[in-house]
């Protein structure tokens, strides 16, 4: 896989927003407690995580080229 800018092939830096989920263990008062007591949970992963990447120089959505 290779990310490319459709406006300018010399643009080599790309950006995207990533949201990283956190699990907070709260008691009935809303206070944080020991997270080690909570079993690990996983959020689903997007099938194509780079679909929202954009060129850092011109903000154009990237083109994803498969190898």
Secondary structure, 3 states (H helix, E strand, C coil): CEEEECCCCCCCCEECCCCCCCCCCECCCCCECCHHHCCCCCCCCCCCCCCCCEECCCCCEEEEECC
